């Protein structure tokens, strides 16, 4: 599903989240990372807290792309647990 030009930032964030999931399924972690990072920015611009799922998948994408030792990946996953 693609959002139209009149979509709200929250709707665009949801679409980026779905694109990130699809990229993970297709084993494209760099693309997934970009999508989840974009979704997180859009959620924040909409004044909404990002979902724990988006934060968790963002952390997973970071780890897959840059290695599990990335502190930011761990923080994203920890933040997801708190939400």
Beta strands, then each sheet from edge to edge (+ up, - down):
end
